[in-house]
């Protein structure tokens, strides 16, 4: 079964290469198409890292414990 992060890993090169090729095909110069594709790939990576974080429910349960008292 493919999960969210499997799809993200597949979309990174598709965004970089596919958007660059599509923009080049419609007439955008290569020096402009590559950064646009790269920023799109960076957006996908940023979404996977910061918006849909890879935290488990067990990580949240561990952080909910009160701190230990050193006394």
C-alpha positions in Angstrom: 0.0 0.0 0.0 1.4 3.4 -1.0 1.3 6.0 1.7 1.6 9.8 1.6 5.4 9.9 1.8 5.7 7.3 -1.0 3.6 9.7 -3.2 5.7 12.7 -2.1 8.9 10.9 -3.1 7.5 10.1 -6.5 6.2 13.7 -7.0 9.6 15.4 -6.4 11.3 14.3 -9.6 8.0 14.5 -11.5 7.6 18.1 -10.5 11.2 19.0 -11.2 11.5 17.3 -14.5 7.9 17.3 -15.7 7.2 21.0 -15.0 10.5 22.0 -16.5 9.8 20.0 -19.6 6.3 21.2 -19.9 7.3 24.9 -19.5 10.1 24.4 -22.0 7.7 22.8 -24.5 5.3 25.8 -24.3 8.1 28.3 -25.0 9.5 29.3 -21.6 13.3 29.5 -21.6 15.2 26.7 -19.9 16.8 29.1 -17.5 13.4 30.2 -16.3 11.7 26.7 -16.4 14.2 25.0 -14.2 13.8 27.3 -11.2 10.0 27.1 -11.5 10.2 23.3 -11.4 12.6 23.4 -8.5 10.4 25.7 -6.5 7.5 23.4 -7.1 9.5 20.5 -5.9 10.6 22.5 -2.8 7.0 23.3 -2.1 6.1 19.6 -2.1 9.1 18.8 0.2 8.1 21.7 2.5 4.5 20.5 2.7 5.7 17.0 3.6 8.1 18.3 6.3 6.1 21.1 8.0 2.4 20.8 7.1 1.9 17.0 7.1 4.6 16.1 9.6 5.8 12.5 9.9 5.1 12.3 13.7 3.5 9.2 15.2 0.8 9.2 17.8 3.3 7.7 20.2 5.5 10.8 19.8 2.6 13.0 20.8 1.8 10.7 23.8 5.4 10.8 25.0 5.5 14.6 24.9 2.2 14.9 26.9 3.9 13.5 30.0 4.8 16.0 32.8 8.5 16.7 33.3 10.4 14.7 36.0 11.2 16.6 39.2 14.9 16.4 40.1 14.1 16.8 43.9 
